[in-house]
Amino acid sequence: MDALRNAWYVAAWDRDLGHVPLSIKVLDEAIVLYRQADGTPAALEDACPHRKLPLSRGRIRGDWLECGYHGLTFDALGQCRRAPGSDRIPRGARVQAYPVISRYAMIWIWMGDPQLADPARIFPIPEWSDPAWGRNSGDTMDVECHYLYVTDNLLDPSHVAWVHQSSIADTASANIPVDIHANANGSGLAVTRWTRAVEVPPFYSQFTRFSGRCDRLQHYEVRYPCHAIIQAVFVPSGAGGPAAQSHPEAFVMNSYNFMTPVDDAHTRYFWFQTRNFAPGDVAVAEAMTDGIRKVFKEDQAVLKAVQIGMTQRRTPNIDIAVDAGPLRFRRQLARLIAAERESAAVAIAQNQE
């Protein structure tokens, strides 16, 4: 499928990988995850080379994965180490292995050239281990749409006024323009805006430490290939601006959103939030998870309908002013994908010489 391959994607939550193989699909490729004896995750092509039974239907044997059909057994590098009934390992008895690493309570998988799989390129979460910040456990959402419709949504603060009217919207923000710019290190695009002297929306009002009207920052940032940080900042009216987060009553919530393309019509959406208050408060974490889950379900329903509409459209699709950020992101991502493919083609040609 049309996606960046030399990138880290979230394969699963750490908590979801237990003592049985886990079948997933990333970039339209069937993959099996399993844990080795020391708990280290491994990822292989989910098809035994003998008769293509998914290895996810097999069994974990220490550091190896055994096929449930005829017992061919593979190590974490994809090499067959045992072939019952054979005097030797058959030629071609190997499967593709994928680099995987556990970080931030998630298992990340690299879908491209293994030699380029640098863990330093995993999306950073600076406050992850900061004791002053709270964190909720988050969730996973299956979205029945192409992953770029999700990135469109996450670079579009304007949709909040219509899709999330009962939760995170404020009526004053609908016509306020946004600032679109590359993020600090050029790894993605950010769309931001301040709204001034507005009511705190219902979801956030249960957590803010001040009363009355507020200044609100919406910071929507998506990094290539398709991971996002959505930052919500609320301060008392008149306190908005560059120093807002240092205000003693500032509410700051960072929503981390990791999209994993499954195929051209399905996306797995992993998410959680960090907050600058109530660290370790289980009740606050649960309330935040429940509230955000309801918000994202509203997005889920809209995006499913968008996928259907765009697939079945009879008339041309149009773009409007609020699409400037999403379209700019798509253009740059398309350039990165094209450059990656060109580089891969050159490497193949050189190897054939």
C-alpha contacts under 8 A as a table, 3 or more apart, distances in Angstrom:
res1	aa1	res2	aa2	distance
1	M	27	L	6.10
1	M	28	D	6.65
1	M	263	D	6.83
1	M	264	D	6.72
2	D	337	I	7.70
3	A	27	L	7.24
3	A	225	P	7.62
3	A	337	I	6.51
4	L	7	A	6.46
4	L	225	P	6.20
4	L	333	L	7.89
4	L	336	L	7.31
4	L	337	I	5.28
4	L	340	E	7.55
5	R	110	W	7.50
5	R	111	M	5.13
5	R	112	G	4.51
5	R	113	D	7.90
6	N	110	W	6.70
6	N	111	M	6.15
6	N	112	G	4.33
6	N	113	D	6.35
6	N	116	L	7.14
6	N	117	A	7.44
6	N	340	E	7.85
7	A	110	W	5.78
7	A	111	M	6.64
7	A	112	G	6.90
7	A	117	A	7.67
7	A	121	R	7.80
7	A	225	P	7.00
8	W	108	W	5.96
8	W	109	I	5.46
8	W	110	W	4.75
8	W	111	M	7.14
8	W	117	A	7.91
8	W	121	R	7.42
8	W	122	I	6.11
9	Y	108	W	5.44
9	Y	109	I	5.35
9	Y	110	W	6.50
9	Y	111	M	7.84
9	Y	258	F	7.55
9	Y	259	M	7.52
9	Y	260	T	5.82
10	V	13	W	7.84
10	V	106	M	6.64
10	V	107	I	5.87
10	V	108	W	4.46
10	V	109	I	6.17
10	V	258	F	6.73
10	V	259	M	7.53
10	V	260	T	6.18
10	V	270	F	7.49
11	A	24	I	7.39
11	A	26	V	7.53
11	A	106	M	7.56
11	A	107	I	5.53
11	A	108	W	5.43
11	A	109	I	5.81
11	A	260	T	7.41
12	A	16	D	6.58
12	A	17	L	7.36
12	A	106	M	5.96
12	A	107	I	5.34
12	A	108	W	7.39
13	W	16	D	5.31
13	W	17	L	7.09
13	W	105	A	6.17
13	W	106	M	4.32
13	W	107	I	5.89
14	D	17	L	5.67
14	D	102	S	7.12
14	D	105	A	5.27
14	D	106	M	4.86
14	D	107	I	5.77
15	R	18	G	7.23
15	R	105	A	7.45
15	R	106	M	7.99
17	L	20	V	7.56
17	L	21	P	7.69
17	L	22	L	6.68
17	L	33	L	7.49
17	L	34	Y	6.83
17	L	35	R	7.27
18	G	21	P	7.68
18	G	34	Y	7.60
18	G	35	R	7.18
19	H	34	Y	7.42
19	H	35	R	6.93
19	H	60	I	7.47
20	V	34	Y	6.75
20	V	59	R	6.79
20	V	60	I	6.67
21	P	32	V	6.34
21	P	33	L	5.71
21	P	34	Y	4.83
21	P	35	R	7.87
21	P	55	L	7.86
21	P	56	S	5.01
21	P	57	R	7.28
21	P	58	G	7.26
21	P	59	R	6.96
21	P	60	I	6.99
22	L	32	V	5.46
22	L	33	L	5.01
22	L	34	Y	6.32
22	L	56	S	5.96
23	S	30	A	7.28
23	S	31	I	6.00
23	S	32	V	4.67
23	S	33	L	6.50
23	S	46	D	7.32
23	S	56	S	5.54
24	I	30	A	6.09
24	I	31	I	5.34
24	I	32	V	6.17
24	I	33	L	7.57
25	K	28	D	5.91
25	K	29	E	5.31
25	K	30	A	4.58
25	K	31	I	5.70
25	K	262	V	5.48
25	K	263	D	7.94
26	V	29	E	5.32
26	V	30	A	6.82
26	V	31	I	7.31
26	V	260	T	6.66
26	V	261	P	5.88
26	V	262	V	4.66
26	V	263	D	7.20
27	L	260	T	7.86
27	L	261	P	5.45
27	L	262	V	5.20
27	L	263	D	5.64
28	D	261	P	7.74
28	D	262	V	5.50
28	D	263	D	4.69
28	D	264	D	7.88
29	E	45	E	7.82
29	E	262	V	7.93
30	A	45	E	6.24
30	A	46	D	5.32
30	A	47	A	7.84
31	I	43	A	6.58
31	I	44	L	5.66
31	I	45	E	4.72
31	I	46	D	4.55
32	V	43	A	5.60
32	V	44	L	5.38
32	V	45	E	6.22
32	V	46	D	4.97
32	V	55	L	6.73
32	V	56	S	5.47
33	L	41	P	6.84
33	L	42	A	5.67
33	L	43	A	4.55
33	L	44	L	6.69
33	L	56	S	7.75
34	Y	41	P	5.72
34	Y	42	A	5.44
34	Y	43	A	6.59
34	Y	60	I	7.32
34	Y	65	L	7.88
35	R	38	D	7.62
35	R	39	G	5.13
35	R	40	T	5.47
35	R	41	P	4.47
35	R	42	A	6.04
35	R	60	I	7.89
35	R	63	D	7.47
36	Q	39	G	5.21
36	Q	40	T	5.33
36	Q	41	P	6.21
36	Q	42	A	6.94
36	Q	60	I	7.88
36	Q	62	G	5.97
36	Q	63	D	4.25
36	Q	64	W	7.00
37	A	40	T	7.34
37	A	62	G	4.95
37	A	63	D	5.31
41	P	100	V	6.66
41	P	101	I	6.95
41	P	102	S	7.37
41	P	107	I	7.65
42	A	76	A	5.66
42	A	97	A	7.96
42	A	98	Y	7.58
42	A	99	P	7.56
42	A	100	V	6.29
43	A	76	A	7.03
43	A	97	A	5.87
43	A	98	Y	5.37
43	A	99	P	7.06
43	A	100	V	6.64
43	A	109	I	7.90
44	L	76	A	7.21
44	L	77	L	7.81
44	L	78	G	6.33
44	L	95	V	6.63
44	L	96	Q	5.71
44	L	97	A	4.43
44	L	98	Y	6.05
45	E	55	L	7.95
45	E	95	V	5.74
45	E	96	Q	5.16
45	E	97	A	6.33
45	E	98	Y	7.95
46	D	53	L	7.98
46	D	54	P	4.91
46	D	55	L	5.11
46	D	56	S	6.28
47	A	52	K	4.56
47	A	53	L	5.42
47	A	54	P	4.32
47	A	55	L	5.44
47	A	95	V	7.52
48	C	51	R	6.29
48	C	52	K	4.56
48	C	53	L	5.53
48	C	54	P	6.19
48	C	55	L	5.89
48	C	67	C	6.65
48	C	72	L	7.76
48	C	95	V	7.17
49	P	52	K	5.43
49	P	92	G	7.66
49	P	93	A	6.15
49	P	94	R	6.82
49	P	95	V	6.85
50	H	53	L	7.92
50	H	93	A	7.61
53	L	57	R	7.55
53	L	67	C	7.56
53	L	68	G	7.73
53	L	69	Y	7.00
54	P	57	R	5.71
54	P	58	G	7.62
54	P	67	C	7.74
55	L	58	G	5.18
55	L	65	L	7.37
55	L	66	E	7.17
55	L	67	C	5.28
55	L	68	G	7.02
56	S	59	R	7.70
57	R	67	C	7.09
57	R	68	G	5.83
58	G	65	L	6.96
58	G	66	E	5.42
58	G	67	C	4.56
58	G	68	G	4.06
58	G	69	Y	7.70
59	R	65	L	5.86
59	R	66	E	5.14
59	R	67	C	6.77
59	R	68	G	6.76
60	I	63	D	7.28
60	I	64	W	5.98
60	I	65	L	4.67
60	I	66	E	6.14
61	R	64	W	5.05
61	R	65	L	5.75
61	R	66	E	6.57
62	G	65	L	7.91
63	D	75	D	6.47
63	D	76	A	7.00
64	W	73	T	6.39
64	W	74	F	5.40
64	W	75	D	4.53
64	W	76	A	6.47
65	L	73	T	5.45
65	L	74	F	5.24
65	L	75	D	6.47
65	L	76	A	7.97
66	E	71	G	5.48
66	E	72	L	5.75
66	E	73	T	4.17
66	E	74	F	6.44
67	C	70	H	6.32
67	C	71	G	4.83
67	C	72	L	5.34
67	C	73	T	6.10
68	G	71	G	5.96
70	H	84	P	7.25
71	G	82	R	7.74
71	G	83	A	6.59
71	G	84	P	6.27
72	L	80	C	6.75
72	L	81	R	7.65
72	L	82	R	5.61
72	L	83	A	4.66
72	L	84	P	6.63
73	T	80	C	5.53
73	T	81	R	5.65
73	T	82	R	5.05
73	T	83	A	6.66
74	F	77	L	7.76
74	F	78	G	5.58
74	F	79	Q	5.32
74	F	80	C	4.28
74	F	81	R	5.53
74	F	82	R	7.26
74	F	94	R	7.27
74	F	95	V	7.98
75	D	78	G	5.37
75	D	79	Q	5.58
75	D	80	C	6.52
75	D	81	R	6.62
76	A	79	Q	7.51
76	A	97	A	6.84
77	L	96	Q	7.60
77	L	97	A	5.34
78	G	94	R	5.29
78	G	95	V	4.70
78	G	96	Q	5.59
78	G	97	A	5.15
79	Q	93	A	6.81
79	Q	94	R	4.54
79	Q	95	V	6.59
80	C	83	A	7.37
80	C	89	I	6.91
80	C	93	A	5.47
80	C	94	R	5.32
81	R	89	I	7.15
82	R	89	I	6.70
83	A	86	S	5.73
83	A	88	R	7.32
83	A	89	I	5.93
83	A	90	P	7.76
86	S	89	I	6.88
86	S	90	P	7.87
89	I	93	A	6.90
90	P	93	A	5.54
98	Y	109	I	6.71
98	Y	110	W	6.23
98	Y	111	M	6.61
98	Y	114	P	7.12
99	P	109	I	5.84
99	P	110	W	5.40
99	P	111	M	7.78
99	P	114	P	6.37
99	P	117	A	6.92
100	V	107	I	6.67
100	V	108	W	5.42
100	V	109	I	4.48
100	V	110	W	6.40
101	I	107	I	5.68
101	I	108	W	5.32
101	I	109	I	6.76
101	I	119	P	7.67
102	S	105	A	6.71
102	S	106	M	5.66
102	S	107	I	4.46
102	S	108	W	6.18
103	R	106	M	5.45
103	R	107	I	6.38
103	R	108	W	7.26
104	Y	125	I	7.98
104	Y	128	W	7.39
110	W	113	D	7.96
110	W	114	P	7.19
110	W	117	A	6.25
111	M	114	P	7.86
112	G	116	L	7.69
112	G	117	A	7.80
113	D	116	L	5.58
113	D	117	A	6.99
114	P	117	A	5.24
118	D	121	R	5.75
118	D	122	I	7.87
119	P	122	I	5.58
123	F	227	H	7.69
125	I	128	W	5.58
126	P	129	S	7.62
126	P	130	D	7.97
127	E	130	D	4.97
127	E	133	W	6.71
127	E	274	T	7.84
128	W	133	W	7.73
128	W	274	T	7.88
130	D	133	W	5.71
131	P	134	G	7.47
131	P	279	P	6.88
132	A	276	N	6.66
132	A	277	F	7.11
132	A	279	P	6.14
133	W	274	T	6.54
133	W	275	R	5.51
133	W	276	N	4.79
133	W	277	F	6.06
133	W	278	A	7.34
133	W	279	P	5.27
134	G	274	T	5.57
134	G	275	R	5.08
134	G	276	N	6.37
134	G	277	F	6.15
134	G	278	A	5.85
134	G	279	P	3.70
134	G	280	G	5.94
134	G	281	D	7.46
134	G	285	A	7.66
135	R	272	F	7.54
135	R	273	Q	5.83
135	R	274	T	4.37
135	R	275	R	6.25
135	R	279	P	7.01
135	R	280	G	7.65
135	R	285	A	6.51
136	N	272	F	6.06
136	N	273	Q	5.79
136	N	274	T	6.69
136	N	285	A	4.67
136	N	286	E	6.89
136	N	288	M	7.16
136	N	289	T	6.42
137	S	272	F	6.02
137	S	273	Q	7.83
137	S	285	A	7.58
137	S	289	T	7.44
138	G	270	F	7.56
138	G	271	W	5.34
138	G	272	F	3.92
138	G	273	Q	6.86
138	G	289	T	5.99
139	D	270	F	6.07
139	D	271	W	5.70
139	D	272	F	6.67
139	D	289	T	7.85
139	D	293	R	7.80
140	T	268	R	6.93
140	T	269	Y	5.53
140	T	270	F	4.58
140	T	271	W	6.45
141	M	268	R	5.95
141	M	269	Y	4.94
141	M	270	F	6.52
142	D	266	H	7.21
142	D	267	T	5.99
142	D	268	R	4.79
142	D	269	Y	6.11
143	V	266	H	5.80
143	V	267	T	5.16
143	V	268	R	6.25
143	V	269	Y	7.03
143	V	300	Q	5.78
143	V	303	L	7.26
143	V	304	K	6.71
144	E	265	A	5.79
144	E	266	H	4.54
144	E	267	T	6.43
144	E	300	Q	7.74
144	E	303	L	7.20
144	E	304	K	5.07
144	E	307	Q	7.23
145	C	149	Y	6.74
145	C	150	V	7.70
145	C	264	D	7.26
145	C	265	A	4.37
145	C	266	H	4.77
145	C	267	T	6.27
145	C	303	L	6.25
145	C	304	K	5.62
145	C	306	V	7.62
145	C	307	Q	5.09
146	H	149	Y	5.69
146	H	150	V	7.23
146	H	261	P	7.29
146	H	263	D	7.28
146	H	264	D	5.10
146	H	265	A	4.54
146	H	266	H	5.62
146	H	267	T	6.36
146	H	307	Q	7.01
147	Y	150	V	5.20
147	Y	151	T	6.58
147	Y	226	C	7.58
147	Y	259	M	6.79
147	Y	260	T	7.40
147	Y	261	P	5.59
147	Y	264	D	7.57
147	Y	265	A	7.73
147	Y	266	H	7.08
147	Y	267	T	5.53
148	L	151	T	4.92
148	L	152	D	6.01
148	L	226	C	7.74
148	L	330	R	7.68
149	Y	152	D	4.95
149	Y	153	N	6.31
149	Y	303	L	6.93
149	Y	306	V	7.95
149	Y	307	Q	7.80
150	V	153	N	5.04
150	V	154	L	6.29
150	V	259	M	7.81
150	V	303	L	7.26
151	T	154	L	4.94
151	T	155	L	6.25
151	T	222	V	6.98
151	T	226	C	6.36
151	T	326	P	7.00
152	D	155	L	5.39
152	D	156	D	6.47
152	D	323	D	7.70
152	D	325	G	7.94
152	D	326	P	4.77
152	D	327	L	7.80
153	N	156	D	5.29
153	N	157	P	7.92
153	N	159	H	7.50
153	N	326	P	7.86
154	L	157	P	7.34
154	L	220	Y	6.30
154	L	221	E	7.44
154	L	222	V	7.08
154	L	228	A	7.30
154	L	230	I	7.71
155	L	190	A	7.22
155	L	191	V	6.11
155	L	220	Y	5.54
155	L	221	E	6.59
155	L	222	V	6.88
155	L	325	G	6.02
155	L	326	P	5.66
156	D	159	H	6.11
156	D	191	V	7.40
156	D	220	Y	7.40
156	D	322	V	6.64
156	D	323	D	7.23
156	D	325	G	7.18
156	D	326	P	7.20
157	P	160	V	5.81
157	P	191	V	7.70
157	P	192	T	7.90
157	P	218	Q	6.98
157	P	220	Y	7.01
158	S	161	A	6.00
158	S	162	W	7.88
158	S	173	S	7.48
158	S	174	A	5.96
158	S	175	N	7.86
158	S	322	V	6.96
159	H	162	W	5.58
159	H	163	V	5.91
159	H	164	H	7.83
160	V	163	V	5.34
160	V	164	H	5.15
160	V	165	Q	7.12
160	V	168	I	7.03
160	V	169	A	5.45
161	A	164	H	6.17
161	A	165	Q	5.90
161	A	169	A	4.99
161	A	170	D	6.39
161	A	171	T	6.40
161	A	173	S	6.90
161	A	174	A	5.69
162	W	165	Q	5.82
162	W	169	A	7.67
163	V	298	E	6.69
163	V	299	D	7.17
164	H	167	S	5.50
164	H	168	I	5.80
164	H	169	A	5.52
164	H	295	V	6.62
164	H	298	E	7.05
165	Q	168	I	6.64
165	Q	169	A	4.96
165	Q	170	D	7.31
166	S	169	A	6.93
166	S	202	P	7.05
167	S	201	P	6.36
167	S	202	P	5.33
167	S	203	F	5.07
167	S	295	V	6.86
168	I	201	P	5.12
168	I	202	P	6.38
168	I	203	F	5.71
168	I	204	Y	6.98
168	I	295	V	7.76
169	A	173	S	7.97
169	A	201	P	5.81
170	D	173	S	6.02
170	D	198	V	7.18
170	D	199	E	6.76
170	D	200	V	7.30
170	D	201	P	5.78
171	T	174	A	6.42
172	A	175	N	7.51
172	A	176	I	7.86
172	A	195	T	7.49
172	A	198	V	6.72
173	S	176	I	5.36
173	S	195	T	6.27
176	I	193	R	7.65
176	I	195	T	7.37
177	P	193	R	7.05
178	V	191	V	6.24
178	V	192	T	5.49
178	V	193	R	5.01
179	D	191	V	5.57
179	D	192	T	5.25
179	D	193	R	6.23
180	I	189	L	7.32
180	I	190	A	5.87
180	I	191	V	4.62
180	I	192	T	6.72
180	I	325	G	6.18
181	H	189	L	5.92
181	H	190	A	5.49
181	H	191	V	6.64
182	A	185	N	7.84
182	A	186	G	5.61
182	A	187	S	7.63
182	A	188	G	5.93
182	A	189	L	4.44
182	A	190	A	5.93
183	N	186	G	5.33
183	N	187	S	6.53
183	N	188	G	5.60
183	N	189	L	5.29
183	N	190	A	5.69
183	N	221	E	7.51
184	A	187	S	7.69
185	N	188	G	7.90
186	G	189	L	7.57
187	S	223	R	5.51
187	S	224	Y	6.15
188	G	221	E	7.10
188	G	222	V	5.59
188	G	223	R	3.87
188	G	224	Y	5.55
188	G	329	F	7.38
189	L	221	E	5.64
189	L	222	V	5.61
189	L	223	R	6.39
189	L	325	G	7.55
189	L	329	F	6.34
190	A	219	H	6.92
190	A	220	Y	5.56
190	A	221	E	4.08
190	A	222	V	6.50
190	A	325	G	7.82
191	V	219	H	6.04
191	V	220	Y	5.10
191	V	221	E	6.24
191	V	325	G	6.63
192	T	217	L	7.19
192	T	218	Q	5.47
192	T	219	H	4.46
192	T	220	Y	6.07
193	R	217	L	5.85
193	R	218	Q	5.51
193	R	219	H	6.82
194	W	215	D	6.86
194	W	216	R	5.47
194	W	217	L	4.57
194	W	218	Q	6.48
194	W	240	G	7.48
194	W	241	G	7.99
195	T	198	V	6.91
195	T	215	D	5.73
195	T	216	R	5.19
195	T	217	L	6.64
196	R	214	C	6.61
196	R	215	D	4.44
196	R	216	R	6.46
196	R	237	S	6.61
196	R	238	G	7.39
196	R	240	G	7.54
197	A	213	R	5.29
197	A	214	C	5.06
197	A	215	D	5.41
197	A	237	S	5.02
197	A	238	G	7.20
198	V	213	R	5.18
198	V	214	C	5.37
198	V	215	D	6.48
198	V	216	R	7.69
198	V	237	S	7.69
199	E	212	G	7.14
199	E	213	R	4.88
199	E	214	C	6.17
200	V	204	Y	6.45
200	V	205	S	5.57
200	V	212	G	7.93
200	V	213	R	6.51
200	V	214	C	6.29
200	V	234	F	7.85
201	P	204	Y	5.67
201	P	205	S	6.05
202	P	205	S	5.27
202	P	206	Q	7.14
203	F	206	Q	6.31
203	F	207	F	8.00
203	F	291	G	6.73
204	Y	207	F	5.56
204	Y	208	T	6.38
205	S	208	T	5.36
207	F	251	F	7.77
208	T	211	S	7.72
208	T	234	F	7.65
208	T	249	E	7.79
208	T	250	A	7.80
208	T	251	F	5.91
209	R	249	E	5.84
209	R	250	A	7.67
209	R	251	F	7.42
210	F	235	V	7.96
210	F	236	P	6.83
210	F	249	E	6.55
211	S	236	P	7.73
212	G	236	P	7.34
212	G	237	S	7.88
213	R	236	P	6.37
213	R	237	S	5.52
214	C	234	F	6.22
214	C	235	V	5.48
214	C	236	P	4.45
214	C	237	S	4.09
214	C	238	G	7.53
215	D	234	F	5.83
215	D	235	V	5.48
215	D	236	P	6.06
215	D	237	S	4.88
215	D	238	G	6.55
215	D	239	A	6.72
215	D	240	G	5.25
216	R	232	A	7.29
216	R	233	V	5.68
216	R	234	F	4.75
216	R	235	V	6.76
216	R	240	G	7.01
217	L	231	Q	7.66
217	L	232	A	5.80
217	L	233	V	4.97
217	L	234	F	6.60
217	L	240	G	7.69
218	Q	230	I	7.49
218	Q	231	Q	6.20
218	Q	232	A	5.36
218	Q	233	V	6.96
219	H	230	I	5.67
219	H	231	Q	4.96
219	H	232	A	6.55
220	Y	228	A	7.48
220	Y	229	I	6.52
220	Y	230	I	4.69
220	Y	231	Q	6.57
221	E	228	A	5.50
221	E	229	I	5.41
221	E	230	I	6.08
222	V	226	C	6.31
222	V	227	H	5.50
222	V	228	A	4.15
222	V	229	I	6.53
223	R	226	C	5.87
223	R	227	H	5.29
223	R	228	A	5.97
224	Y	227	H	6.57
224	Y	333	L	6.71
225	P	333	L	6.86
226	C	258	F	6.83
226	C	259	M	5.73
226	C	260	T	7.66
227	H	256	Y	7.81
227	H	257	N	5.83
227	H	258	F	4.57
227	H	259	M	5.86
228	A	255	S	7.97
228	A	256	Y	5.90
228	A	257	N	4.97
228	A	258	F	6.34
229	I	254	N	6.38
229	I	255	S	5.53
229	I	256	Y	4.73
229	I	257	N	6.23
230	I	254	N	5.80
230	I	255	S	4.96
230	I	256	Y	6.56
230	I	257	N	7.81
231	Q	252	V	7.10
231	Q	253	M	5.72
231	Q	254	N	4.55
231	Q	255	S	6.16
232	A	251	F	7.76
232	A	252	V	5.75
232	A	253	M	5.23
232	A	254	N	6.56
233	V	244	A	7.84
233	V	245	Q	7.16
233	V	250	A	6.90
233	V	251	F	5.53
233	V	252	V	4.64
233	V	253	M	6.65
234	F	240	G	7.95
234	F	250	A	5.80
234	F	251	F	5.07
234	F	252	V	6.74
235	V	239	A	5.94
235	V	240	G	6.33
235	V	244	A	6.70
235	V	247	H	7.20
235	V	249	E	6.45
235	V	250	A	4.84
235	V	251	F	6.53
236	P	239	A	5.72
236	P	240	G	7.64
236	P	249	E	7.60
236	P	250	A	7.77
237	S	240	G	7.02
239	A	244	A	6.14
239	A	247	H	7.65
240	G	243	A	7.49
240	G	244	A	5.24
241	G	244	A	5.31
242	P	245	Q	7.76
243	A	246	S	5.74
243	A	247	H	7.16
244	A	247	H	5.40
244	A	250	A	6.84
245	Q	250	A	5.72
245	Q	251	F	7.67
245	Q	252	V	7.02
246	S	250	A	6.95
247	H	250	A	5.17
251	F	275	R	7.76
251	F	276	N	6.76
251	F	277	F	7.63
252	V	275	R	5.78
252	V	276	N	5.60
253	M	273	Q	6.64
253	M	274	T	5.78
253	M	275	R	4.57
253	M	276	N	6.81
254	N	273	Q	5.50
254	N	274	T	5.21
254	N	275	R	6.39
255	S	271	W	7.16
255	S	272	F	6.00
255	S	273	Q	4.38
255	S	274	T	6.60
256	Y	271	W	5.47
256	Y	272	F	5.52
256	Y	273	Q	5.93
257	N	269	Y	6.85
257	N	270	F	5.89
257	N	271	W	4.61
257	N	272	F	7.02
258	F	269	Y	5.78
258	F	270	F	5.07
258	F	271	W	6.25
259	M	267	T	6.49
259	M	268	R	5.86
259	M	269	Y	4.71
259	M	270	F	6.44
260	T	267	T	5.69
260	T	268	R	5.09
260	T	269	Y	6.36
260	T	270	F	7.96
261	P	264	D	7.47
261	P	266	H	6.59
261	P	267	T	4.69
261	P	268	R	6.48
262	V	265	A	7.65
262	V	266	H	5.32
262	V	267	T	5.15
262	V	268	R	6.63
263	D	266	H	5.37
263	D	267	T	7.06
265	A	307	Q	7.24
272	F	289	T	7.63
273	Q	288	M	7.99
273	Q	289	T	7.99
275	R	278	A	7.69
275	R	279	P	7.81
276	N	279	P	7.66
278	A	281	D	5.43
278	A	284	V	7.15
281	D	284	V	5.49
281	D	285	A	6.35
282	V	285	A	5.04
282	V	286	E	6.13
283	A	286	E	5.19
283	A	287	A	6.13
284	V	287	A	5.09
284	V	288	M	6.08
285	A	288	M	5.15
285	A	289	T	6.18
286	E	289	T	5.08
286	E	290	D	6.09
287	A	290	D	5.18
287	A	291	G	6.07
288	M	291	G	5.18
288	M	292	I	6.02
289	T	292	I	5.29
289	T	293	R	5.94
290	D	293	R	5.18
290	D	294	K	6.48
291	G	294	K	5.33
291	G	295	V	6.48
292	I	295	V	4.93
292	I	296	F	6.11
293	R	296	F	5.17
293	R	297	K	6.16
294	K	297	K	5.14
294	K	298	E	6.60
295	V	298	E	5.35
295	V	299	D	6.80
296	F	299	D	4.92
296	F	300	Q	6.05
297	K	300	Q	4.73
297	K	301	A	6.26
298	E	301	A	5.43
298	E	302	V	6.51
299	D	302	V	5.18
299	D	303	L	6.03
300	Q	303	L	5.26
300	Q	304	K	6.17
301	A	304	K	5.33
301	A	305	A	6.44
302	V	305	A	5.22
302	V	306	V	6.19
303	L	306	V	4.84
303	L	307	Q	6.18
304	K	307	Q	5.23
304	K	308	I	6.47
305	A	308	I	5.15
305	A	309	G	6.06
306	V	309	G	4.99
306	V	310	M	5.92
307	Q	310	M	5.28
307	Q	311	T	6.08
308	I	311	T	5.20
308	I	312	Q	6.10
309	G	312	Q	5.22
309	G	313	R	5.56
310	M	313	R	5.21
310	M	317	N	7.89
313	R	316	P	7.39
313	R	317	N	7.89
319	D	323	D	6.11
320	I	323	D	5.60
320	I	324	A	7.65
321	A	324	A	5.89
322	V	325	G	7.17
323	D	326	P	5.39
323	D	327	L	5.94
324	A	327	L	5.35
324	A	328	R	6.15
325	G	328	R	5.24
325	G	329	F	6.26
326	P	329	F	5.12
326	P	330	R	6.19
327	L	330	R	5.06
327	L	331	R	6.22
328	R	331	R	5.23
328	R	332	Q	6.42
329	F	332	Q	5.36
329	F	333	L	6.14
330	R	333	L	5.10
330	R	334	A	6.03
331	R	334	A	5.14
331	R	335	R	6.38
332	Q	335	R	5.06
332	Q	336	L	6.36
333	L	336	L	5.04
333	L	337	I	6.22
334	A	337	I	5.11
334	A	338	A	6.12
335	R	338	A	5.10
335	R	339	A	6.10
336	L	339	A	5.12
336	L	340	E	6.13
337	I	340	E	5.09
337	I	341	R	6.25
338	A	341	R	5.19
338	A	342	E	6.18
339	A	342	E	5.10
339	A	343	S	6.15
340	E	343	S	5.16
340	E	344	A	6.22
341	R	344	A	5.06
341	R	345	A	6.13
342	E	345	A	5.10
342	E	346	V	6.24
343	S	346	V	5.17
343	S	347	A	6.27
344	A	347	A	5.11
344	A	348	I	6.26
345	A	348	I	5.15
345	A	349	A	6.24
346	V	349	A	5.12
346	V	350	Q	6.20
347	A	350	Q	5.15
347	A	351	N	6.24
348	I	351	N	5.16
348	I	352	Q	6.36
349	A	352	Q	5.18
349	A	353	E	6.54
350	Q	353	E	5.32
